[in-house]
Amino acid sequence: MDHRFQVSLRGVIDLLSHHLYSSPGVYLRELLQNATDAIRARQHLEPEHKGTVRLELVEKQDGGPPTLVFSDDGVGLTEEEIHRFLATIGESSKREALEDRRKDFIGQFGIGLLSCFMVCDELLLVTRSARGDGRTLEWRGRHDGTYAVQVSEHPLERPGTQVFLVARADMVEWFAPERLRQLGRHYGGLLPFPIQLTVGAEQERLDLDGAPWRRDYESAGERRKAMLEYGREVFETDFIDCIPLRSQAGDVDGVAFVLPASPHFNAKQKHRVYLKHMLLSESAENLLPEWAFFVKCVVNANALRPTASRESFYEDGALSQAREALGHGLRKYLVDLAHEDPRALQRLIGLHGLSIKALALDDDDFYRLVIGWLPFETSLGVTTLAEYRRAYPVVRFTATLDGFRQVARVAGAQGLCIINAAYTHDAALLEKLPHVVEGAQVEPFSAADLPQSFEELTMDERDAVFPLLRTAEQVLAPFHCGVVVKKFFPAEVPTLYSADEEGSFRRDAERARDESDDLYASVLEGVMAAAGGEPAQLCFNLHNPVVRRLAAVTDRTMMKLSVEMLYVQALLLGQHPLNAQEMTLLNQGLLGLISAQLGTGGSGGPESDGGAGSGGLH
Amino acid sequence: MAGDWREEAQALWDRAGKQKSSESKVKLLEEAVRMADSHGDVDLGYQLRDDLIDAATFGGYPDKALVAFAWCRGQQKKDPERFEPEGLLWKQKWVVGRIKEFPHISRKQITDALDDIEQCFTKVDAGKRSVLKLRYQTARDMGDDAAEVDRLWAAWLATPRDHLTDCRACELDDELDHHVETGEWEQALRKAKPILEGRVRCAEIPHLTLGTLLYPLFKLGELERAAEMHRRGYSLTSKNRDFLATMGDHLEFLALTGNLARGLALLEKHLEWTLDHGSFNDRFIFLVAATFLLERVKAAGDRDVVSLRLTKAFPEHRADGGYEVKALHAWMLKQAKDIATRFDTRNGTDRYARRLARIQRLAEEVREFPLD
């Protein structure tokens, strides 16, 4: 007897193919899922039952579309269950409803079957229930929404289900033997029962006969070789090592592969994840702790909940416990390396320093173990922290690249070794040192600290520079900038400008105020009024010839102008952008210097040369 | 030479682009901005600040977001053809939403900024919903007259969404704050369901929500659920100083349930943020929770000194790590009081003083629930 679905089946199929499934190939996953559920249900009744799935491809002699016969020896369906799954299909017109119904066996069965309509127009389902009256039933459904149920004229000998799919003309490619082999392996490779593919007279097994990481191997070396081979097959990458993974929470096991190259910064690794041995996702992200982005893994979980999109696991207590346990396994690997093969760990640090730094930041014991081996960039080249500490009792670092640039050249000339801790985690790692390592001394360093290492002036020199000091203080007071005079190297640097972080922020705010409208300019005045921090400082270098000469200048206007220009120059050299006031200083100063130059050139210049070029412009 | 700095600025920008909002991302963008400004490249300065506003807003530097925004707004007003307004309007909400959290910005300036954003939104035919939410939150947090706060709450929810309205997750989370404020614990939990089930989410939701709901759950006696949310929520938020106020929620929960050691560990880890955080409101929330925690430690009475690894930036920092509980408590309380006074003086209300006084009520509600 013919029936009709209550909903437009086209609509449901459309929904499935456009919203739920990424590719028509998913039909095979859904069939495998149904078969797996059915076999598990039968094992529940008969614990000894092993279960087998068979795929038989029947290719037509006349070149017509092939038929795939997909059979399992699972629990089968009773007539009542067939009607229930039909009802499910009828009600499955909304995405939420679809997801909801997946939760029960029959619901999943119906929805899984529907996905077959992505690749064929007609389905024949032949089934005999292990729980029923021994009859074999047939359901024939069409994509237009008509179907018929009847007792089969070709009864099955044993319980189980067969699905006959006749390829739709435009979907023949999804039935090619190579494609079936690939899809079957892909989705069902880890299933704990045989999956047989028959094409003509050829027969082969698609499953891997259990997860490779659970097999016994002759030796650790054999195991490693086999795992790396497996990793290459799965991710098409030559990994450098493999790490076993295991968590009781979520009943998770698998293997992690160490990436051969440093991953994209902060990249989340996409892992391959099986749920009860069926492929769930190739892009699960939330499985490992955040720091562990130096590995990619393959795992099977028996007791974690997938999200609706089936791309990752639901963020719940079991997952966070599992993540902790898996992270623990990775950590153990690193710790073992530190003890047994420090060279390998150092290579790993070179490759995956970021991951290792992130873990060290979170984990004191691990920190103690690796901190000495971590490399840092300094004003005197790259060095590990252990080497640095052997040479210098106090660890000095700048937390920004800006700050490092300001000090690197001068610090180098003073023989100071400053770490550039602008890179991710570096500053935090160094600040942690005295908390974890007894007696370690760590100081943040900035341009403002440099003058402390500079040579003080003699009494005579102090007297000599006093006028300069006074003038400079007056000139720079409106710029929130103090003045000192010292002696330092390199001598060609006349001045050094330093501002702490608040000072830099104040300068940013000043520029924003200069550019903004009245409303926000007044708001920023408020922000600046509240900003704390030390005033900026301009340190003059008495080793510098220009500064020496300037200190001796008696013309106050000239001295003022020179100080202004040195101030602006120091800002520009330190890459501090000028605010409007300083820009005015620069413009007026340049003009002033030019005119002063022209003035002297005009009066005492070498008129005798008779050169036209040196004559005054009037 | 000209090519050099551009490459360098681009490299900083690229590095920033690969990071989540954080202190280091903000610093990278600031450095690139300074380079662009040094060389007078306004276009680059604008694009970088456009990113900086996001990074600073979601990385816990509302003051830096404000400064970057003010600069962009200046450029945008000078040359509206060159810098289209819409993108900046979206961010203006973030900036105006937090302007009340700087006590040195006057009430008049806050009102002006709210009126101004309303005009800006009207100009592009956006509805009033976003502005009404900002007005509601500002009035509530400044302790304005209850009738006016209620009026704004109702007006916000009654106004339809439009293209400049915050995402549903954020709006829903903001609604929860209202119910927690008014003590409607069940209502808050009911409304939070879509967030808790993961159906509604965004960059900061459920992160914020999991902290917000701790006290309602505690009040309802659902301690097991609260503990679960504490675990989930804390791990989502503990790495980003934008969640300083949320750290306060977690700290308060730990103190309320007698998990004092855990509380001290949290205090130790996050005190640093309160020392220089741009939002004095968030500093206040954390300091109040810290005060409450230390009061509980004092009340437990079994130790006068606690060992803490506090940041060197802490004014009372001790190299040996031994801190007298009484002194530490007094310091936290004084900071909280100072901020409360500054806010209440500016606002002309007593909301912050009342929030500080809440500690006494909390002390009576303590209920042991060991997490370990």
Interface residues (C-beta under 8 A of the other chain):
Chain A: H264 F265 N266 T307 Y314 E315 G317 S320 A399 T400 L401 D402 A422 T424 E431 H435 S504 F505 D508 A509 R511 A512 R513 E515 S516 D517 L519 Y520 A521 S522 V523 L524 G526 V527 A529 A530 L572 Q575 H576 P577 L578
Chain B: L12 R15 K18 Q19 K20 S24 K27 L28 E30 E31 V33 R34 M35 D37 S38 D63 K64 L66 V67 A68 F69 A70 W71 R73 G74 Q75 K77 I99 F102 P103 H104 I105 S106 Q109 D112 A113 D116 G198 E228 R231 R232 S235 R309 T311 K312
